[in-house]
Amino acid sequence: MIASLLRRLAWGALVLLLVSAITFVIFFAVPGNPAELIAGKYGTPETIALIRHRLGLDQPLPLQFLRFLTHAIRGDWGYSYVSQQAVLPTIVTAFPRTLALTSGAVLVWLLLGIPLGIVSALWPRSAWDRAATVFALLGISAPAYWVGLVLLHVFADRLGWFPLGDYVEIGVGGVRAWAHHLVLPWFTLALLYAGWYARMTRTKMLEISRLDFVRTAWAKGLDRRAVVLRHVLRNALLPLVTMLGMDVAYLMGGAVLTETVFGIPGIGGLAWKAIRQRDLPMVLGTVLFSAMFIVFASLLVDLLYRALDPRIREGV
């Protein structure tokens, strides 16, 4: 167990190194000069050269990357080219907003997707099944930014039930105002993921209901509730653990489109702004932060699988 954990941690560190290197290469492969953007429209060649030297952009790329790694290991992720603020504290400040968006959306899509999948599996080819299938397909197919704009237009602009974007901190407006500003972003993300979870729950439940141990449970005379909950649903939810872990990790790195549409100053908006401004330290910081969550989620899912499925613990 310990050897496996250490091996996974080593692979995770390698993944973070590769992600940082690929991001670094892609950044400099894209046309554009950060020094020119900082100098502005009327920046002279001397000013641009001075900025390049001050930022270390005149050094060889391997040396720049090595300098970033040595500082990042010590917790120093550099300073933003644009705002001159430290990257890591800026990301840490934005993270609670992304966490609030993600946690609420996860709760909504689980409450929507899993019950819909259960209903579809229990009554296949029924009107409920067809309605759930249509809902799932719409949720999967609709782009997040389009869903967000539609919800804003209908429920914020037309009906006036919710504010037009923006974000309110709990300490400023209280829990009620905080949640009121996040309802539409929560449902925007949840509608996308609920469709996937509904389809996965339905598919897995139908697959497991045909297996021998479920037939044995029916043959023993167990009631429908016991068979569905203890044998079918319990085993059908195992693949959802992997989905949930990776989806949450992905969103913790920032839901760029949703945060942009609703004006939430989270990590996704921070990353998008840094990309447009060619702010290398902030781009590397947000990408590395997201990759760390994905690596951690992968490790956590593996441990949860071992706890939930005895066959994995025993190496079967």
Salt bridges, closest charged atoms under 4 A:
ASP58 OD2 - HIS53 ND1 3.02
ASP129 OD1 - ARG202 NE 2.95
ASP157 OD2 - HIS153 ND1 3.68
GLU169 OE2 - ARG97 NE 2.93
GLU207 OE1 - LYS204 NZ 3.56
ASP212 OD1 - ARG215 NH1 2.98
ASP302 OD2 - ARG8 NH1 3.30
ASP302 OD2 - ARG306 NE 3.48
ASP309 OD2 - ARG311 NH2 2.91
